Amino acid sequence: MYGKRILLGISGGIAAYKIAYLIRLLKNQGAEVKCVMTPSASDFISPLVVSTLSENPVAIEFWNKDSGLWTNHVELALWADLYIIAPATANTIAKMASGICDNLLLACYYSSKSKTIIAPAMDLDMYQHPTFKRNLNQLISDAVLVIPATNGSLASGLEGEGRMEEPENILRFIQINFPFSAKELSSKKKILITAGPSYEAIDPVRFIGNHSSGKMGFALAEICLAKAWEVTLICGPTNLDLAHPNLNIIPVFSAEDMLLAVQENWKNADIGIFSAAVSDYRPEKFETQKIKKTEKTINLQLIKNPDIISWASENRGAKQFVVGFALETNNALEFALNKLDSKKMDMIVLNSMEDKEAGFKKETNKITILDKKKGKYSFPAKSKREVASDIIDTIFKLM
Ligand SMILES: Cc1cc2nc3c(=O)[nH]c(=O)nc-3n(C[C@H](O)[C@H](O)[C@H](O)COP(=O)(O)O)c2cc1C
């Protein structure tokens, strides 16, 4: 990062105390750092600390009442190769999402031509609030990169998701995602992700389905989008939504629809992450009229669905990487290894129903990753976003 110009925006959250250390880390990497703070941020960290560590004046006000001079936010924004806002409060994120410009940090955001990265930090209920999520999604669709908050103890005394990512990891994220780094440009990937359940129609109103919510696949898509990768997300019926300029979302219903969408898009992808919970079987016959409740019992004859992962493995180019998922109720490791082998995957992510933190509709997940060279990587229970990040990091290492 030698010589790179980083504009660091600090808003008024308790995690601002960690920013002194982030400035230190950035400076140690050889970056030039200038800071802009919201007026509220100076209640959480002294501008003197920020200016001393960054070795630059700190910009807080639009103009100085004593000298009458104004701070040129346009110049400051255009100076930067990268704008990182950490911590990003719910308030600042809401303003960024809706175009409010009532402080210098925001004025820099609207004037900036560089990439903007935000590291949200707030209490757990704020982080889960639908309004906050809506604002965050708006920023993601405006191509802002997000460093997701992590799980842990919060200043309120509560435990959960909302902690700002640690400065070391923010630095790592910047290094991986720095928009001007040759590494980033050469490692730009196209990802195909399948997510959610498949529904297999019995008659016009009924289907066979499963409890998959699609959360894992959507979290994977968000992490990939945050890396400025291109994502094709093929998803069965879910309540989730995501919008981004680099996202092509293809809604499907049945396993056969999903296979068709995969067949159309697979050749353009570098990596296929097949996280959808696809029904193994479907009714052999689709009744065109609703089945009436006249018989005491009825039999549904089921036939096997196509195996989407096996199709992708058999029809891949030399450099395409195939990742599957296994959700097992018993003998999890053994079944996952068999699946990895028989479907010729590069890597499989195992969730075991034996773990109470893992499974359908849960907010957390606990995974073990197995690779085709018999490598085994176990992770503790984490939020699905953090798990998604671990999965993407592991894919990258194995590739
Ligand atoms: C002790 C304390 C801690 C706070 N921590 C946070 C926080 O972590 N995240 C957040 O979004 N807001 C937090 N707030 C609320 C913000 O400070 C408040 O919304 C403020 O208006 C943010 O202004 P800014 O976004 O312009 O910096 C906190 C408030 C107090 C009093």
The ligand as a MOL file (V3000), in Angstrom:
LIG
                    3D

  0  0  0     0  0            999 V3000
M  V30 BEGIN CTAB
M  V30 COUNTS 31 33 0 0 0
M  V30 BEGIN ATOM
M  V30 1 C -22.2000 5.8970 24.0520 0
M  V30 2 C -22.7970 5.8920 22.6760 0
M  V30 3 C -22.3920 4.9400 21.7910 0
M  V30 4 C -22.9240 4.8980 20.5060 0
M  V30 5 N -22.4970 3.9210 19.6470 0
M  V30 6 C -23.0390 3.8570 18.4250 0
M  V30 7 C -22.6290 2.8340 17.5430 0
M  V30 8 O -21.7850 1.9840 17.8530 0
M  V30 9 N -23.1920 2.7730 16.3140 0
M  V30 10 C -24.1460 3.6770 15.9160 0
M  V30 11 O -24.6310 3.5470 14.7990 0
M  V30 12 N -24.5220 4.6920 16.7350 0
M  V30 13 C -24.0010 4.7940 17.9720 0
M  V30 14 N -24.4050 5.7880 18.8030 0
M  V30 15 C -25.3480 6.7960 18.3100 0
M  V30 16 C -24.6320 7.8370 17.4470 0
M  V30 17 O -23.5950 8.4510 18.1920 0
M  V30 18 C -25.6180 8.8720 16.9320 0
M  V30 19 O -26.5600 8.2570 16.0630 0
M  V30 20 C -24.9550 10.0190 16.2330 0
M  V30 21 O -25.9410 10.9250 15.7860 0
M  V30 22 C -24.1170 9.5500 15.0520 0
M  V30 23 O -23.6890 10.6500 14.3080 0
M  V30 24 P -22.7720 10.5210 13.0180 0
M  V30 25 O -23.2810 9.3690 12.2250 0
M  V30 26 O -22.9500 11.8230 12.3080 0
M  V30 27 O -21.3820 10.3410 13.5020 0
M  V30 28 C -23.8760 5.8710 20.1010 0
M  V30 29 C -24.2570 6.8460 21.0090 0
M  V30 30 C -23.7330 6.8670 22.2770 0
M  V30 31 C -24.1670 7.9500 23.2170 0
M  V30 END ATOM
M  V30 BEGIN BOND
M  V30 1 1 1 2
M  V30 2 1 2 3
M  V30 3 2 2 30
M  V30 4 2 3 4
M  V30 5 1 4 5
M  V30 6 1 4 28
M  V30 7 2 5 6
M  V30 8 1 6 7
M  V30 9 1 6 13
M  V30 10 2 7 8
M  V30 11 1 7 9
M  V30 12 1 9 10
M  V30 13 2 10 11
M  V30 14 1 10 12
M  V30 15 2 12 13
M  V30 16 1 13 14
M  V30 17 1 14 15
M  V30 18 1 14 28
M  V30 19 1 15 16
M  V30 20 1 16 17
M  V30 21 1 16 18
M  V30 22 1 18 19
M  V30 23 1 18 20
M  V30 24 1 20 21
M  V30 25 1 20 22
M  V30 26 1 22 23
M  V30 27 1 23 24
M  V30 28 2 24 25
M  V30 29 1 24 26
M  V30 30 1 24 27
M  V30 31 2 28 29
M  V30 32 1 29 30
M  V30 33 1 30 31
M  V30 END BOND
M  V30 END CTAB
M  END
